Structure formats: C-alpha cells, structure tokens
Amino acid sequence: MVRLKNDDSAYVGRYLAVVADGMGGHAGGNVASASTVLDLVHLDREDHDGEALTVLADEIQAANSLLSELVTTSPQLSGMGTTVTALLLHDSTFALAHIGDSRAYRLKNGVFEQISIDHTFVQRLIDEGRLRPEEAEVHPHKNVLMRVLGDVDASPELDLATFKVEPGERWLLCSDGLTAVLRDSDIESVLRNTKDIQRCVDILVELTLSGGSPDNVTVVVLEIAEAPDDSTLPAEADTARVPIIGSAADPSRVSEPTAVPRSSSQPEDPETGDDEPARAELIRQDLSQRPHVLVGAASLATETGQIPIVTKRSAERRSARLLTHKAAPEVEAPAQTEPAQRRRWLVPAFLALMTVLLAAVLWVGYTWTQTRYYVGASDNNVAIYNGVSQSLGPIRLSSVTETTDIPVDSLPEYQRNRVEGTIPAKDLLHAEQIVEDLRGTARTSSSCAPSAPGTPVQATPSPAPSPSGNAAPQPSASATPSAAASPAADPDNCGGRK
C-alpha cells in the first residue's frame, strides 16, 4: 500500500520453499531478493548430493557471493541486501536456513510456534534481558537488521536446523510485511481455522492490506502430505497438490515495468523475434518442468529479464543482468572482404581520424566527470568531491569541493565503510543532503550500534507502560552458535532499515 516497487521474492514447489525480503531502503532491494531466490530454485528436487541442510547452506552462501559480484560490477547497487528463510524437504525431514527478519512458523500436533529467530537489534536486546517483547513493537530501531545476505559480509552467519515432519502439519513463511501488521495470535487463528491453504493465504494478505500494509507482504503456506503412488495419479494431479503461496503483489498493486527501448545494436532473437534475454527464457523452461509458484521481484525477472537473472543448470551458474546495463546477445560480425589494392593514404588517414575521435571522446568523458559529485573521506573528515573517484593514470578525475567537520571515525562502522568507499551523488545539492544525513548519524551513532567491530551493542530500551505480564521469548530453532555480525544499514539508520 506504500512501496513503489516490490522488494519481496518467493518460490514454493514440491521440495523447496523460500521467502526473501530485499532491503527497500537501498538501491537494488528487488535485485537482491530476485537474484537469491532464482539462484536457489534448482534445489527443488528429491535427490541431493549430500545432506540437505549442508546443500541448502552452501547454496545460500554461494548466492551471497553472487550479490557481492553484482556490486563489484555495478557500484550503484552498493548496500543492497536481502533476508532469506528457506525450507528444503528430504525424505521426512525439513532443512531450515534463515537469516534476517522474515519468519517461519509451524502448526504441528495442535501447537503453533515461531521457529525462526529475528536477527534484529531489538531481538538482541530481548535475548540479553534488556527489553521486553511487548516493548519491541514500539522501539524506534525495531527494523534494524543485524544479519542479512548482501555485500556487507563475505560469509554471513545462517541459522540452520532440521525438523522431522509428519503428514498434516502446516508451515508458514512470510516477509516482515505480515508481522508488522498482524500479531502472532491473529496469524495462528487463521492458520488453525482455515482448511483451504489458498484461502488461508488470501485472508492473511487481505488482513495485512486492510491494516495499512507499510511494507511489501509475501506469505507462503504449505502442508505436509504423504506422497501418493504416482502410477495412480492423473497427469494433472501434481499441479493440484502443489503447496500454495500468496502475495500482495497482484497486478492491481504493482506498477508496470519500465520499458527499455531497443537499440539498433540489439539484434532480435531469431527464435522468439524479440530481444528478451536468453537467460530468462532458460529459467522459464526450467521452471515449466515442475509444479511451482513464483511471485514478487523474482517473477518479474523471469517475465521481463529486466532485473538480474540468475540460475544454476547442470552445475553451471549463469551470470546476472542489470536493468540499467541490459546487454544484447553476442553476435559474430560478418567477415569483411579486403580490397584488392589499398590506397597509400588510407591507413594514415584512418589513424589520424581515430586519434581525433579518441581525443574527442576523452575530452567529452573528462568534461562529463566534472559534472558528477560524490561524498568521501579527506584527512579523516567527510568531504564532498567534484568528479568521479577513479583516476586515469596519473590524472585524478576529482577534487575536493568542500571538507566538513564530521570525523569519519565518529560514524557507525557501516556508514564509515560507505564513506571510505565513496557515496555517489546526483548533484551538489544531493551530496550536501548526504552529508547532513551522515551528520545526524554521527550524533546518534553511540546509541544505535557498536562504535567498532566486536564491541557489544549498548542501547537503552524505550520507556513503555508496564504490561500485566511478561511474554516469554520465542523458542530458538537455531542450530548454529550466535556471533556478532556486521549490521547492514541504510543511509537513514545505524543498522539496515528496510
């Protein structure tokens, strides 16, 4: 109801269910979630080389590496990240991998419980006994993430666990758009009392939208069933037995993708007659071979090819594509026939022309760089630069326009890393606004996050009226030790705010 684009992605099939919530406060939240989900869909099969939990964890780590590669090739995506909550079924066991604040719930033998643990700043305060669960709902930093996939951490810490499953039990995966509006008791009531899982999803999404839906909402509901004898099933039975996924991303609430005009250098695909990326077509063919549901940014990726397309087929990882750098398929240039005789003046004239063109291109390029601005560090102070941060041999393409009185060391670690890596700005006014945002962050950094890696988080809970009773912390399903992790933050916060 509020977001201009959908940063959520989700997939569910016979053996795999995954929800990813891209960090909407950064450029490329939809890129991060779509890339991650599409890189995991090949796991939706019965057989795996190795233990399912290890396979799932390894593939998520590989997806994280791909996000880092995307940022390396496309700096404008710097700071993007995504949560991931995934279930992989093998025999009668679910492997769970989780990072971020998307959630996994289970209804089994009449018991409804939250299985995943939020990797947020307020949850850490709750775990340390410094904040009550009811106070977390109104805490000013309740959306600050401490762990996500992205270019922040080369090896993010995942929560991993396995669960024995039985026919009849239900699982629910969701992005935090659902839990931002509905309480756990409301979610439990719908999951318990709604027999049809498609209707269950519809009700949860409708309740979220009617509550204002401050964020994208994606809901997966799946139910465990005994696998019938395939020989007794009609051909269409598989489709009817697919776990159901629902999302607020229906056509009435999603803006149309921006059209990318075709360049004369972009040849049409000889088979389809258009310039749609071949990788998107390969993904569609792969997905068509098994029953599934795909929604959100990942669905848009397969339909348009206008955001990164990532998949893995026969152990080959496919490269990503960017909306702003849409490349055409490589086509071999036709062979040119050399003239029988070349005039003596042709080569010198050609070289002279190339020299003039090169000089013109260099001059135009240099002139363009002087219209750009970015925020970086100068003598340990935040400064505004005119130009671009790169150099052309011994020639620097930027100069300091303004040096502020904001020490780089006073910024939170994430903001400090961004400044040291340079923050691009659209113009001087935008650069000054970035500086003001950093100034505000520097003033409040001591109350938001550690001042140096490894320093415990210190924060004072916001006052709230004392309730009649204290809610007990949710049981942890994490199978990995807790460790301090680098908070993923946006320009408006000390941690990663979605």
N, C-alpha and C positions, 0 to 999 in steps of 0.2 A: 504493500500500500504506500510505501515511502521511497524505496530504492528505484533508481532509474534503470538499473540492469540487474540481472540475476547472477549472483556470485556463487550460488549453490550448484552442485552437480551430484547426481546419484545414479546408481546402477543396481539392478537386482535380477538374478536369474535362478537357475536350479541349485547352484552350489555357492554362489557368491552374492553378497550384499554389501554395498559401500556407500557412505554419505560423506561428502567433502564440502566444507563451507569456506570459500575464499575470503581473504581479508579485504572487505569492501573499502576500508579506509586507505588502501594503496592502489596504485595503478596495477591492473592485472590480477585482481582477485578472481575474476572469471577464468583467466588464463591458468592460474594455479590449480583451481579445483577441476577444471575440464582436463587439463593435462594429466593430473594424478589419477582421476577415475578411468580415463581411457587407457592409461598405462597398466591398469590392473584387470581390465575385463577379460584378458586371455586366461585368467585363473579360473574362470567359470567352467570347470570341467571336473570329472570324477577322479582322475588319476593325476598324481603329482610325484615328481622325483624328489622324495624326501618327506620329512614331517611337514604337515600342512602349516603349522604355526611358524616354523622356520622359513618356509617358502613365502608365506604372506609377509613376514617381517622383512625379508630380503628384498622383495619386490617393492615394498613401500620405501625402503631406503634407496633403492635404485630410482624410484620416481622422484625422490627428493634431490638426488644428484642431477636429474634432468632439469629440475627447476633452476638449479644453480647454473647449469649450462645455458639455459634460456636467458638468465640475467646477464651472463657474460657476453652473449652475442647481442643482447638488446638491453642496454643500461636503463632505458625508460621503465623497465619492469622491476627495477631495484626495490626491494622491500616487500614484494608480493609474498603471500603465504597462504596456507590452507590447513584446515583441520582435516582429519581422516578418522572415521570409525568404520571398520570393516569386519565382516564375518565370512569365514570360509568353511564350508561343510565338507568333512571327510569321514566316510562311514557314519558312525553315530556320534561324532564329536564336532563341536564348533570351535574353530580357532578365532580368537578375537585380537585385533590390533587396534590401538586407539592412541590418538594424540590430539590435544585441543579441547574444545568445549562442546562439540557435538556429542550426542549421548546415545547409549544403548540401554534399553530396559528389557526385562524379561518377566513374563507371566507364566509360572510353572507350578503345578500342583496347588493352585489357589493362592500362591504367593507372588505379589508384584514387587519388583525391586529394581533400583537403578544399578546397573552392572558397571558401567564406566565411571571414572572419576574425572571431574573437570580439571584441566590444567590451567587454572586461573589464579590471579593474585589473591582474590578473596577466599578461594578454596584452600590455599596455603595457610592463610590466617586462621581459617576454621580448623584445619588439621593441627595447627600449633596451639589451639585453645584460646586464641586471642580475639575470636569473632564468633558470634552465634549464627547458626544458619539463617535465622529469620532476618538478621541484620544484613546479611549478604545481599538480599534483594534490593536494598536501598543504598548500598555502598557506592560512592562515586566512581570507584575503579572496578566495578563488578565485571566489566567486559575486558579487562586487561589480561591478555594471554601470556603464559609463561613458557609454553611449548607449542610449536607448530612446525609443519613442513615449510620449507622455503629456502631462501638464500642466506638465512641467518645462521644456521647450524649445519655443518657438513655431515654430522652423524646424530640426528635428533633421537632423543630417548623415547621409545614407544612403551606403552603399557601392553603387555602380552599375557594372554591367559587361554586356557582350554576349558570347555564345558561339555559334559555328556548331555545329549539331547534325547527327548522322548516324544513320541507322537502326541500331538495336541497342544504342546507348549507354543507360546507366541513370543516373538521378539519385535521390538520397535526400535528403529534407528531414526534419529532426527537431527536437524541443524538447530542451533540455539534460537532460531526464529520461533519455534514452537514453545520452548520453555520460557521464553521472555514474556509470553502472554498467559500460558496455561500453567496451573500448578500440577504437581505430580498426582495429586488426588483426582484432578479432572481427567488427566491422561489415563489413569488407571480405570476410572469409571467407564470411559468409552471403550477401552481395550477389553474390559470384562464383559460388558453388556451388549456389545455389537457383534453379532455372529459373523456377518459377512465382512471379510477383511478390507474389501474395496470400500464398503460403506464406512468402515472404521476410519480409514484414511480420509475420506471425504469430510466426515464430521470434524475430525481434528483440524483439518485445513480451514474449514468454514469457521470454526470457533476462533481460530487464530486471526483470520481476516476480520471477523466482526469485532475482535478486541483491539484493532488498530494496526496490527502486524508491522512493528517498527523495523523488521528485518525480513529478508527472504526466508520462506519457510518451506522445508522439504521433509516429508515423512515417508518412512518405509515400514510397512507391517508385513511380517511373514509368519507362517505357521508351519510347524514340522509335521510331516505326514509320512506314513510308510510308503515306500516305493512299490507300486503295483507291478505285476508281471507285464512287461512291455508287450508281450505277444498277445495279450487280451485287450489292449487299449486301441481304440480307433486312432487314426492319424492325427485328428485334431485334439486329442486328449491332453497332449503335452502343453499346449497353449492354455487350456483351461486350468491346469494345475500350477501355473507359474505364480510364485509369490507376487503380491501386488504392491506397487509403490505409488504414492500420491504426492503432488507438489502444487504449490501455489502458482507455479509457472504455466498457467494455461494461456491460450492465445489472447484472451481478453485483457491480460495484465502484463504482457511482455511486449516491449516496443520492437518494431521490425528491425532486423539487422541493417546496418548501413551498407548501401550498395557500393561496390568497388568498381569504378569504370574500367573497361578493358583497354589495355594499351595495344597499339599496333604490334608491339613486340611480343605479345602474349598469344601464341597460337592456340587455336581451338583443339580440344581433344578429338582425335579422329574417330573415336567410338561414340562418345556422348554428344559431340557437337557443341560443347561449351568449354569454359576454362576452369571448371570446378577441379580442385586439387585431386590428383590421383589417390593420394593417401586417404582422403575422406571416403572415396569410393571403396578402397580396400577394407576400411573399417566397417562400412555398411555391409559389405559382402560377408565379412567375418561374423558380424552380429546377426545377420539373417539366418545363420546356420543353427541357431539355438534360441529357445524362447527366453525373452528378457524384457525388461522395461528400462529405458534410459531417459532421464529428464534433466532440465536445467542447462547450464552452460555446456556440459558435455554433449547433450542432444543437439544444441545449436552448432557445435563444432562439426558433428558428423553430417548435419544437413547443409551447412554453408561452406565449411572449410575455411572460415574467416577468422578463427582463433586456433591456437596450436592444436595440431592433430598428432597424437602420439599413440602408438600401439605396439604390440610385440607379436610377431607371427614367425613361427619356426625359429625362435630364439634370436630373431633379428629386431633390434629396437629401431623404430623409424624416427627420423628427425622431426622437429616441431616446425610449425609455420606460424607466422605472426600476421595479424590483421594489417598492420602498417607496413609490413615488408612481404607482401604476397608475391611469391616468385612464380615464374612460368616454368613449365617443363622444359628440360634441356633438349634442344633440337640441333642436330648437326647441321652446320652451314653447308650449302651446296658447294661442290668443288668449282673453283673458278679457273677458266682457261686463260693461260698467259698468252699475250700477243706474241706473234712470231718475232717481231722486232720491236724493241723498246727505244723510244727516242732518248737521246743523250740527256736532255734537260728534265726528263720526267722524274727521276729519282731525286735530284737536288730540290726541285720544286716541291715535291711531296714532303721531303724532310723539312723544308722551310715552313710549309703550311702547318705541319704537325707541331713545329716549335712555337709558331704563333698561337695555335689553338691551345697548346699546353700552358703557355704563359697567360692566356686569357682565362683559362679555367682556374689556374692558381690564383689569379688576381680576384676573380669573382668569388672563389671559395674563401679567400682571406677576408674579403670585404664582408661576406656573409657572417663569418665567425665573429666579427666585431659588432654584430647586431645581437649577439647572444649574451646571456648573463648566467652566472651560477654562484652558489654560496659554498665557500670552502674555508680552509684554515690558513692563517698568515701569522707567523710568530706566536703560535698558540692562542690566537684570538680568532673569532669568527669574522670573516671578511666577505665582501661582495666583489666578484671578479667580472670584468667585461671581456668577453671572448669565450673560448672553449678550453677545457682543461688539458687538451692534448698539445703536443709540440710537433713541429715539422723540422726534424733535425735539430739544429741549434736555435731555431726560431721558435720562441714561445708565442702561442696564439691567444694569450690572455694577459691581462694586467689588473692589479688591484684598483678597484674604483673607490671602495670605502672599507676601512677597518673599524670594527666595532669594539666595544669594551667588554664583550662577552668572552670569558676564557673558555676555550674548548674543553678544558678539564672539568669545568663546572657542569657540563651536560651529562645526562644519563648515557650509559655505555652505548645504547643503540643509536641515539642521536649523535653522539660523538663519532661513531663509526661512519654515519652518513655524511657528516660534515667533512671528515677526513677523506672520504671517497668522493666528495663534491656532490651538491644537490643542484640539478639544473633548474633554471627559472625561465619563464616565458619572456619576461622583460624586467626592467629595473624595478618597477613597482611590485612585481611578483617576488623578486629577490628580497626586497625590503620587508614584504609580508612574511616571508620565510624566516628572516632574521628576527622579526617580532615574535613569531611563534617559538623560535628557539630561546628567545629571552625569557618568555613565560615559562618554558620548560626548565630552564636553568634555575629559575627562582623556586620552583616546586619540586625539583628532582629529588631532594633529600627525603620527601615523604612518599615517593612513588616506587622507587626501585633502588637496588644497591648501587652505590657510587663506584664500585669496582667489581670485576668478576670474582665470584666466590664469597662476597660479603653477604651475610644473611639479610633478608628483606626486613626492614623496620617500618612499621606503619601503625597508626593508631586508629582503631575502628571508629566509624562514625557513630555518634550517640543515637540511640533509638529507644523507644519505650520498652520496658521490660515486659515480656510476654508471660502468660500464665504458666508456661512450661518450656523446657528447652528441647529442641529436636535433636535427636542423635545423628551423628554424621552417617552418611550412607556407607554401606559396606564396600570395601575396595575389592575389585577383581583383578587388580594389577599383579602381575607375576614378575615384575622387574623392580629392582631397588630404586628408590626415589633419589634423584640427584638434582643439584642446582642446574638450571638451564638458562641460557641467554633469553631474556624476554624479547618477543618480537613486537615492535612498536610502530605506531604511525606518527605523523608529524604533530598530532593533537594530544598525544599522551606519552607517558613514560614507558608503557608496555604496548602490546599490539591490540589496538581497539578496532573491532570490526564494525 
